[in-house]
Amino acid sequence: MASYDYYNSASSPTRPNKPSSPDYNAPLPPTPSESLKPSRINTSPPPLKPPYHDTYSHSDSSPYSRHHQDRIESDTSLGGDSAYHGPIGRTGGHHNQYSDDVPLRPFPSKGSAESPQVFETGTQLPSLKKKKGIKRFLGSGKEATTWICYIFFLVDMSVFIAEIAKNAVLTGSPIMTQPSFNPMIGPSPYVLINMGARFVPCMRTVPEIENSPVQISWHCPRSTTNNPDDEANKCSLSDLCGFGGFPDGQPNQWWRFLAPIFLHAGIIHIGFNMLLQLTLGRDVEKKIGSIRFALVYFSAGTFGFVMGGNFAPTGIASTGASGCIFGVLALFLLDLLYTWGQREKPWKDLAFIGLDIVISFVLGLLPGLDNFSHIGGFLTGLVLGVCLLRSPNKLQERIGGQKPYVSETLPFEPMRGRPENKDDPAQRSFVKERVGFFKGRKPLWWAWWLVRVAALVGVLVGFIVLINNFYKYRVKCGWCKYLSCLPIKNWCELGNLSITSTNTTKRDLLSVFDTPKLGQNLF
């Protein structure tokens, strides 16, 4: 090494006592950093070999060649970002002898792979990527769009516009004004029946109608009067029900258990339902996901209309998404019970939800309203909520493993801040491990899943029993009517199908379709 021999030679120059004339042929003095290097005596042990390989070789024996080499090695072999990124970087080609001889690494450009994670005060940390795809749609993130609520809202509004338009074409007015005004501010009940409202005579045979010895006249959809001699009140049942009538001669429009979900009796009716759907419904859909929400929504609405078809008065034409909304309300109640210990004021929340439920059911006791649809929807929401939601927090604490269900976190959401462990039963997926999913489970876990299975089987059996009773057995419940009416002023008799004779050759059902009553009670 040239520089090492230079500083350790026996003829090392000494400082003269008197100043002498400068010798321009003498070599330049060493730099301060080189002069401060320790171990310049021949008797010292040789310097340790650096852990990196010297990939640069210089044949120049000048004392500055080694200094230049050290600077290159410092820049290229450290690798880690241990240099100070100060406001003053390395100046190109000029070396300050009074500064520390520590090469400053240029600050990495923005977006480079080596860019350090440095955040100034007040700078927001980068957020995680939003989840996309089927997991997000299944309810794995609370940022998911509530597609079902928006789609159903658009469908309901479109159908209601069609109702108004059809009523205007048939009767000359977009809302019912003759022979009485519809307080819901909507079409006539005959237009709603013609568009798919749940009306029992259109769905199955009714003994009073089937056993009638004479032909029965019905209100036509264009009817605006109660005069039995008006031609608008002399339609057949097939004309009133519409949709091609009854091809086999018997009423069989079973789909009226589904279609009324999207029909509403007026602006007030659809306004209240859509308000709850876009507030309460959206919150629930964010928590359980769009697919589960659609399942509960349709099931609650359908089960409610099936239950109303069995126990409500035969002459009531029922419409609306109220049964669906009651199912959603049941999920909110379950959410409260599941997270009771984590809420600041659970009793206050219970009082608020309980008040909503009580008011809704009391309104269903008004004359002609189908409170059975509300009850059926609420019960279906409770049962399906037990099947689809995660277990209560208290139960999760005893079972262990899985992250407890919380109100702000969606059910079945992947656990955050917890490493994956395939040996943990709580982190297994039934889709990926159908056999291993059940290994290592505690008895309490099995007991809770048996409750879930029993609830699902119960709602399916109940649905089948009600369908068979509606079409085949037709068993009536004597006291059940008081769940949908108050025994005052003959309210519980309103809506029952009855036939009155106008003469000896013709009968009609004008007493059933008393317009002031029926127009007010389509919920």
C-alpha positions as CSV (number, residue, x, y, z in Angstrom):
1,M,0.0,0.0,0.0
2,A,1.6,3.2,-1.2
3,S,0.1,5.5,1.4
4,Y,1.0,3.2,4.3
5,D,4.7,3.1,3.3
6,Y,4.7,6.8,2.8
7,Y,3.6,7.7,6.4
8,N,5.8,5.0,8.0
9,S,9.1,5.6,6.2
10,A,12.3,6.2,8.2
11,S,12.9,9.4,6.4
12,S,9.7,11.0,7.6
13,P,10.1,14.8,7.3
14,T,10.3,16.9,10.4
15,R,9.2,20.4,11.1
16,P,12.2,22.8,10.6
17,N,12.9,25.4,13.4
18,K,13.2,28.2,10.9
19,P,11.0,28.9,7.9
20,S,12.6,28.0,4.7
21,S,11.7,28.7,1.1
22,P,9.0,26.6,-0.2
23,D,9.9,23.5,-2.2
24,Y,7.5,23.3,-5.1
25,N,8.8,19.8,-6.0
26,A,7.9,18.3,-2.6
27,P,4.7,16.2,-2.3
28,L,1.5,17.8,-1.0
29,P,0.7,17.5,2.8
30,P,-1.8,14.9,3.8
31,T,-5.4,15.8,4.3
32,P,-6.7,16.2,7.9
33,S,-8.7,13.0,7.8
34,E,-5.7,11.0,6.7
35,S,-3.4,12.6,9.2
36,L,-5.8,11.6,12.0
37,K,-5.7,7.9,11.1
38,P,-4.4,5.9,14.0
39,S,-1.7,3.2,14.1
40,R,1.0,4.8,12.0
41,I,3.9,3.0,13.6
42,N,5.5,-0.1,12.0
43,T,5.4,-2.0,15.3
44,S,1.5,-1.9,15.4
45,P,-0.4,-5.0,14.3
46,P,-1.7,-4.9,10.8
47,P,-5.1,-3.3,10.3
48,L,-8.1,-5.7,10.3
49,K,-9.4,-6.7,6.9
50,P,-12.8,-5.1,6.3
51,P,-15.8,-7.5,6.0
52,Y,-16.4,-6.3,2.4
53,H,-14.3,-7.1,-0.6
54,D,-12.2,-4.3,-2.1
55,T,-13.5,-4.4,-5.6
56,Y,-11.6,-1.3,-6.6
57,S,-7.9,-1.6,-7.4
58,H,-5.7,1.4,-8.1
59,S,-2.1,1.3,-9.3
60,D,-1.5,4.8,-8.4
61,S,0.8,5.1,-5.5
62,S,-0.2,8.7,-4.7
63,P,-1.4,9.2,-1.1
64,Y,-4.7,10.6,-2.5
65,S,-5.6,7.4,-4.3
66,R,-6.3,5.6,-1.1
67,H,-8.4,8.5,0.2
68,H,-10.5,8.4,-2.9
69,Q,-10.9,4.6,-2.7
70,D,-12.1,4.9,0.9
71,R,-14.8,7.3,-0.1
72,I,-16.0,5.1,-2.9
73,E,-16.2,2.1,-0.6
74,S,-18.1,4.1,2.0
75,D,-20.7,5.0,-0.7
76,T,-21.1,1.6,-2.3
77,S,-20.7,-1.2,0.3
78,L,-22.8,0.0,3.4
79,G,-26.1,-0.7,1.7
80,G,-28.3,0.4,4.6
81,D,-29.7,3.9,4.9
82,S,-27.5,4.9,7.9
83,A,-26.3,8.2,6.5
84,Y,-27.7,11.5,7.7
85,H,-30.0,13.2,5.2
86,G,-29.2,16.8,6.2
87,P,-30.2,19.9,4.4
88,I,-26.7,20.2,2.9
89,G,-25.6,17.3,0.7
90,R,-22.3,16.5,-0.9
91,T,-21.0,19.2,-3.1
92,G,-19.9,18.0,-6.4
93,G,-16.1,17.8,-6.8
94,H,-15.2,20.0,-3.8
95,H,-14.0,18.7,-0.5
96,N,-14.1,20.9,2.6
97,Q,-11.2,20.0,4.9
98,Y,-12.9,21.3,8.0
99,S,-16.0,19.2,7.6
100,D,-16.4,15.6,8.8
101,D,-15.2,13.3,6.2
102,V,-18.5,11.3,6.2
103,P,-20.0,10.9,2.7
104,L,-23.6,12.0,2.7
105,R,-26.0,9.8,0.8
106,P,-28.3,11.6,-1.6
107,F,-31.9,11.7,-0.4
108,P,-33.9,9.0,-2.3
109,S,-36.3,10.2,-4.9
110,K,-40.1,10.0,-4.1
111,G,-41.6,6.7,-5.0
112,S,-38.3,4.8,-5.1
113,A,-37.9,1.4,-3.5
114,E,-35.5,2.8,-1.0
115,S,-37.6,5.7,0.0
116,P,-37.6,5.9,3.9
117,Q,-40.9,5.9,5.7
118,V,-40.6,9.4,7.2
119,F,-43.8,11.3,8.0
120,E,-43.9,15.0,9.1
121,T,-46.0,16.1,12.0
122,G,-49.7,16.0,11.0
123,T,-49.1,13.8,8.0
124,Q,-51.7,11.1,7.7
125,L,-50.4,7.5,7.6
126,P,-51.1,5.7,4.4
127,S,-54.4,3.8,4.6
128,L,-54.8,0.1,3.8
129,K,-56.1,-0.8,0.4
130,K,-59.9,-1.3,0.3
131,K,-60.9,-4.8,-0.2
132,K,-62.3,-5.7,-3.5
133,G,-64.0,-8.6,-5.1
134,I,-66.3,-11.3,-3.7
135,K,-65.0,-11.0,-0.2
136,R,-66.0,-7.4,0.0
137,F,-69.5,-8.2,-1.4
138,L,-69.9,-11.0,1.2
139,G,-69.4,-8.5,4.0
140,S,-65.7,-8.6,4.8
141,G,-65.3,-4.8,5.1
142,K,-67.6,-2.1,6.3
143,E,-66.7,0.1,3.4
144,A,-68.6,-2.1,1.0
145,T,-71.4,-0.4,-1.1
146,T,-74.9,-1.3,0.1
147,W,-76.0,-2.5,-3.4
148,I,-79.2,-4.3,-2.2
149,C,-80.7,-1.3,-0.5
150,Y,-80.0,0.9,-3.5
151,I,-81.3,-1.6,-6.0
152,F,-84.5,-2.3,-4.0
153,F,-85.0,1.4,-3.6
154,L,-84.8,2.0,-7.3
155,V,-87.1,-1.0,-8.0
156,D,-89.7,0.2,-5.4
157,M,-89.7,3.7,-6.8
158,S,-90.0,2.5,-10.4
159,V,-93.0,0.2,-9.5
160,F,-94.7,3.0,-7.6
161,I,-94.4,5.3,-10.5
162,A,-95.9,2.6,-12.7
163,E,-98.8,2.3,-10.1
164,I,-99.5,6.0,-10.4
165,A,-99.3,6.0,-14.1
166,K,-101.7,3.0,-14.4
167,N,-104.1,4.6,-12.0
168,A,-104.1,7.8,-14.0
169,V,-104.7,5.9,-17.3
170,L,-107.6,3.8,-15.9
171,T,-109.3,6.3,-13.6
172,G,-108.2,9.7,-15.0
173,S,-106.3,10.6,-11.8
174,P,-102.9,9.5,-10.5
175,I,-104.2,8.9,-7.0
176,M,-107.5,7.6,-5.8
177,T,-110.1,10.4,-5.3
178,Q,-113.4,8.7,-6.2
179,P,-115.5,7.5,-4.6
180,S,-113.3,8.5,-1.7
181,F,-109.8,9.8,-1.1
182,N,-106.9,7.4,-0.4
183,P,-105.2,8.8,2.8
184,M,-102.0,7.1,1.7
185,I,-102.0,9.4,-1.4
186,G,-101.8,6.5,-3.9
187,P,-103.7,4.4,-6.4
188,S,-107.0,2.5,-5.7
189,P,-106.9,-0.9,-4.2
190,Y,-108.3,-2.5,-7.4
191,V,-105.3,-1.2,-9.3
192,L,-103.0,-2.7,-6.7
193,I,-104.8,-6.0,-6.9
194,N,-104.5,-5.9,-10.6
195,M,-100.7,-5.2,-10.3
196,G,-100.0,-8.1,-7.9
197,A,-101.0,-7.3,-4.3
198,R,-101.5,-10.3,-2.0
199,F,-105.2,-11.0,-2.4
200,V,-106.3,-14.5,-1.4
201,P,-109.1,-15.0,-4.0
202,C,-106.5,-14.5,-6.7
203,M,-104.2,-17.2,-5.2
204,R,-106.5,-20.1,-4.3
205,T,-110.2,-21.0,-4.2
206,V,-112.3,-19.5,-1.5
207,P,-115.3,-21.6,-0.4
208,E,-117.7,-18.6,-0.3
209,I,-116.9,-17.8,-3.9
210,E,-116.5,-21.3,-5.2
211,N,-119.9,-22.5,-3.8
212,S,-121.8,-19.5,-5.0
213,P,-124.8,-20.6,-7.1
214,V,-124.7,-17.5,-9.3
215,Q,-122.0,-15.5,-11.0
216,I,-120.3,-12.9,-8.8
217,S,-119.5,-9.4,-10.0
218,W,-116.2,-7.7,-9.0
219,H,-114.9,-4.2,-9.1
220,C,-112.9,-3.5,-12.3
221,P,-109.4,-1.8,-11.9
222,R,-111.0,1.3,-13.5
223,S,-113.8,1.5,-10.9
224,T,-114.4,4.9,-9.4
225,T,-117.9,4.3,-7.9
226,N,-119.8,1.9,-5.6
227,N,-122.8,1.7,-7.9
228,P,-123.5,-2.0,-8.6
229,D,-125.1,-1.1,-11.9
230,D,-122.0,0.7,-13.2
231,E,-120.2,-1.3,-15.9
232,A,-116.9,-0.7,-14.1
233,N,-118.2,-2.8,-11.3
234,K,-119.1,-5.9,-13.4
235,C,-115.8,-7.6,-14.0
236,S,-114.9,-11.2,-13.4
237,L,-112.4,-12.3,-10.8
238,S,-110.0,-13.1,-13.6
239,D,-110.2,-9.6,-14.9
240,L,-109.6,-8.1,-11.5
241,C,-106.5,-10.3,-10.8
242,G,-105.1,-9.7,-14.3
243,F,-101.8,-11.3,-15.6
244,G,-103.7,-13.5,-18.0
245,G,-106.3,-14.7,-15.5
246,F,-106.5,-18.4,-14.6
247,P,-105.6,-20.6,-17.5
248,D,-106.7,-23.8,-15.8
249,G,-109.9,-22.1,-14.4
250,Q,-108.7,-22.0,-10.8
251,P,-106.9,-19.1,-9.1
252,N,-103.3,-20.1,-8.7
253,Q,-101.2,-16.9,-8.7
254,W,-98.8,-18.1,-6.0
255,W,-96.2,-15.4,-6.8
256,R,-98.4,-12.9,-5.0
257,F,-96.4,-13.9,-1.9
258,L,-93.4,-12.2,-3.5
259,A,-94.6,-9.4,-5.7
260,P,-96.3,-7.3,-3.0
261,I,-92.8,-6.6,-1.5
262,F,-92.3,-4.0,-4.2
263,L,-95.9,-2.5,-4.2
264,H,-97.0,0.3,-2.0
265,A,-100.4,1.9,-1.2
266,G,-99.3,5.5,-1.5
267,I,-96.6,8.2,-1.1
268,I,-96.8,8.0,2.7
269,H,-96.5,4.3,2.7
270,I,-93.5,4.1,0.5
271,G,-92.0,7.1,2.1
272,F,-91.8,5.6,5.6
273,N,-90.6,2.2,4.2
274,M,-87.9,3.7,2.1
275,L,-86.7,6.0,4.8
276,L,-86.2,3.0,7.1
277,Q,-84.6,1.0,4.3
278,L,-82.0,3.7,3.4
279,T,-81.1,4.3,7.1
280,L,-81.7,1.2,9.1
281,G,-81.3,-1.2,6.2
282,R,-78.0,0.3,5.0
283,D,-76.5,0.0,8.4
284,V,-77.5,-3.7,8.6
285,E,-76.3,-4.4,5.1
286,K,-72.9,-2.9,5.9
287,K,-72.6,-5.2,8.9
288,I,-73.8,-8.5,7.4
289,G,-73.0,-8.1,3.7
290,S,-75.2,-7.8,0.7
291,I,-75.9,-11.5,0.1
292,R,-76.9,-12.1,3.7
293,F,-79.0,-8.9,3.8
294,A,-80.8,-9.9,0.6
295,L,-81.5,-13.4,2.1
296,V,-83.0,-11.9,5.3
297,Y,-84.9,-9.2,3.4
298,F,-86.6,-11.5,1.0
299,S,-87.2,-14.3,3.5
300,A,-88.8,-11.9,6.1
301,G,-91.0,-10.3,3.5
302,T,-92.2,-13.6,2.0
303,F,-92.7,-15.3,5.3
304,G,-94.7,-12.3,6.5
305,F,-97.1,-12.4,3.5
306,V,-97.5,-16.2,3.9
307,M,-98.4,-15.8,7.6
308,G,-100.8,-13.0,6.7
309,G,-102.4,-15.1,4.0
310,N,-103.2,-17.8,6.6
311,F,-104.5,-15.6,9.4
312,A,-105.4,-12.2,8.1
313,P,-109.0,-11.5,6.8
314,T,-109.5,-12.9,3.3
315,G,-110.7,-9.7,1.7
316,I,-107.7,-7.6,2.6
317,A,-105.3,-6.7,-0.2
318,S,-101.9,-6.5,1.3
319,T,-98.8,-4.7,-0.1
320,G,-95.5,-3.2,1.1
321,A,-92.1,-4.0,2.3
322,S,-93.1,-3.7,6.0
323,G,-92.4,-7.4,6.7
324,C,-88.9,-6.9,5.2
325,I,-88.2,-3.9,7.4
326,F,-89.4,-5.8,10.5
327,G,-86.9,-8.5,9.7
328,V,-84.1,-5.8,9.5
329,L,-85.3,-4.4,12.8
330,A,-84.9,-7.9,14.4
331,L,-81.3,-8.0,13.2
332,F,-80.7,-4.7,15.0
333,L,-82.2,-6.1,18.2
334,L,-79.8,-9.1,17.9
335,D,-76.9,-6.8,17.4
336,L,-77.7,-5.1,20.6
337,L,-78.0,-8.3,22.6
338,Y,-74.8,-9.7,21.1
339,T,-72.7,-6.6,22.0
340,W,-74.4,-5.8,25.3
341,G,-71.2,-5.8,27.4
342,Q,-69.4,-3.6,24.9
343,R,-72.0,-0.8,24.8
344,E,-71.8,2.3,26.9
345,K,-75.5,2.5,27.5
346,P,-77.1,-0.8,26.5
347,W,-80.4,-0.1,28.4
348,K,-80.8,3.2,26.6
349,D,-80.3,1.4,23.2
350,L,-82.7,-1.3,24.2
351,A,-85.4,1.2,25.2
352,F,-85.0,3.0,21.8
353,I,-85.3,-0.2,19.8
354,G,-88.0,-1.6,22.0
355,L,-90.0,1.6,21.5
356,D,-89.7,1.3,17.8
357,I,-90.9,-2.3,17.8
358,V,-93.9,-1.5,20.1
359,I,-95.1,1.5,18.1
360,S,-94.8,-0.5,14.9
361,F,-96.8,-3.4,16.2
362,V,-99.5,-1.1,17.8
363,L,-100.0,0.6,14.4
364,G,-100.6,-2.9,13.0
365,L,-103.7,-3.2,15.2
366,L,-105.5,-0.4,13.3
367,P,-108.5,-1.5,11.3
368,G,-107.7,-3.5,8.1
369,L,-104.0,-3.6,8.6
370,D,-102.1,-6.9,8.2
371,N,-100.1,-7.1,11.4
372,F,-99.4,-10.7,10.7
373,S,-97.0,-9.7,7.9
374,H,-95.1,-7.6,10.5
375,I,-95.0,-10.4,13.0
376,G,-93.9,-13.0,10.4
377,G,-91.2,-10.7,9.1
378,F,-89.9,-10.0,12.6
379,L,-89.7,-13.6,13.7
380,T,-88.0,-14.6,10.5
381,G,-85.4,-11.9,11.0
382,L,-84.7,-13.2,14.5
383,V,-84.3,-16.8,13.4
384,L,-82.1,-16.0,10.4
385,G,-80.1,-13.6,12.4
386,V,-79.2,-16.4,14.8
387,C,-78.2,-18.5,11.8
388,L,-76.2,-15.9,9.9
389,L,-74.6,-13.6,12.5
390,R,-71.6,-14.4,14.5
391,S,-71.9,-15.7,18.0
392,P,-72.6,-13.3,21.0
393,N,-69.5,-11.9,22.5
394,K,-70.0,-13.6,25.9
395,L,-70.2,-16.9,24.1
396,Q,-67.1,-16.1,22.1
397,E,-65.2,-15.4,25.3
398,R,-66.0,-18.8,26.6
399,I,-65.4,-20.6,23.3
400,G,-62.1,-18.7,22.7
401,G,-60.1,-18.2,19.6
402,Q,-62.3,-16.3,17.2
403,K,-62.5,-12.5,17.4
404,P,-65.7,-11.4,19.1
405,Y,-68.5,-9.9,17.1
406,V,-68.7,-6.2,17.5
407,S,-71.3,-3.7,16.2
408,E,-68.7,-1.8,14.1
409,T,-67.2,-4.9,12.6
410,L,-68.9,-6.9,10.0
411,P,-69.8,-10.5,10.8
412,F,-67.5,-13.1,9.3
413,E,-64.9,-10.4,8.8
414,P,-61.3,-11.7,8.8
415,M,-59.6,-11.1,12.1
416,R,-57.3,-8.1,12.1
417,G,-54.0,-7.7,13.9
418,R,-53.8,-11.4,14.4
419,P,-51.4,-13.7,12.6
420,E,-52.9,-16.6,10.7
421,N,-52.7,-19.9,12.5
422,K,-53.9,-23.0,10.6
423,D,-54.0,-24.9,13.9
424,D,-56.5,-22.5,15.4
425,P,-60.0,-23.9,14.9
426,A,-61.5,-20.4,14.9
427,Q,-59.5,-19.4,11.8
428,R,-60.5,-22.4,9.7
429,S,-62.7,-21.9,6.7
430,F,-65.5,-24.4,6.1
431,V,-65.2,-23.8,2.3
432,K,-61.5,-24.7,2.3
433,E,-61.5,-27.3,5.1
434,R,-64.8,-29.1,5.3
435,V,-63.6,-31.8,7.5
436,G,-60.9,-29.9,9.5
437,F,-63.3,-27.1,10.2
438,F,-65.0,-29.3,12.9
439,K,-61.7,-30.6,14.5
440,G,-60.8,-29.3,18.0
441,R,-64.0,-27.5,18.7
442,K,-65.2,-27.1,22.3
443,P,-68.6,-28.6,23.4
444,L,-70.1,-25.2,23.9
445,W,-69.3,-24.4,20.2
446,W,-71.1,-27.6,19.2
447,A,-74.1,-26.6,21.4
448,W,-74.4,-23.2,19.8
449,W,-74.2,-24.6,16.3
450,L,-76.9,-27.1,17.2
451,V,-79.1,-24.1,18.2
452,R,-78.4,-22.5,14.8
453,V,-79.3,-25.6,12.9
454,A,-82.4,-26.0,14.9
455,A,-83.4,-22.4,14.2
456,L,-82.9,-22.9,10.5
457,V,-84.8,-26.1,10.4
458,G,-87.6,-24.5,12.5
459,V,-88.1,-21.6,10.1
460,L,-88.1,-24.0,7.1
461,V,-90.6,-26.3,8.7
462,G,-92.8,-23.4,9.7
463,F,-92.8,-22.1,6.1
464,I,-93.8,-25.5,4.7
465,V,-96.6,-25.9,7.3
466,L,-98.0,-22.5,6.5
467,I,-97.9,-23.1,2.8
468,N,-99.7,-26.4,3.2
469,N,-102.2,-24.8,5.5
470,F,-102.9,-22.0,3.0
471,Y,-103.5,-24.3,0.0
472,K,-104.7,-27.5,1.6
473,Y,-105.8,-27.6,5.2
474,R,-107.0,-24.0,5.7
475,V,-107.2,-24.3,9.5
476,K,-108.2,-21.0,11.1
477,C,-107.1,-19.7,14.5
478,G,-110.0,-18.2,16.5
479,W,-108.0,-15.9,18.8
480,C,-105.1,-15.1,16.3
481,K,-107.2,-12.2,14.8
482,Y,-106.6,-10.2,18.0
483,L,-102.9,-10.0,17.0
484,S,-103.9,-7.8,14.1
485,C,-106.9,-5.8,15.5
486,L,-108.5,-4.4,18.6
487,P,-111.9,-5.7,19.7
488,I,-113.6,-2.4,19.5
489,K,-116.2,-1.0,17.1
490,N,-116.3,-4.3,15.2
491,W,-112.7,-3.7,13.9
492,C,-111.9,-7.4,13.9
493,E,-114.6,-8.1,11.4
494,L,-113.4,-5.6,8.8
495,G,-111.9,-7.2,5.7
496,N,-113.7,-10.5,6.0
497,L,-115.0,-11.8,2.7
498,S,-118.8,-11.6,2.6
499,I,-121.3,-11.8,-0.3
500,T,-124.4,-9.6,-0.4
501,S,-127.3,-10.1,-2.8
502,T,-128.5,-7.2,-4.8
503,N,-131.3,-9.1,-6.6
504,T,-132.4,-12.6,-7.2
505,T,-130.2,-13.2,-10.2
506,K,-127.0,-11.4,-9.4
507,R,-124.6,-11.1,-6.5
508,D,-121.6,-8.8,-5.9
509,L,-118.9,-8.1,-3.4
510,L,-119.4,-4.4,-2.9
511,S,-119.6,-4.9,0.9
512,V,-116.1,-6.4,0.8
513,F,-114.6,-3.7,-1.3
514,D,-116.0,-0.8,0.6
515,T,-113.7,1.8,-0.9
516,P,-113.3,4.1,2.1
517,K,-112.1,1.1,4.2
518,L,-110.0,-0.8,1.8
519,G,-108.2,2.3,0.4
520,Q,-107.0,3.1,3.9
521,N,-105.7,-0.3,4.8
522,L,-103.3,-1.5,2.2
523,F,-100.1,-2.0,4.2
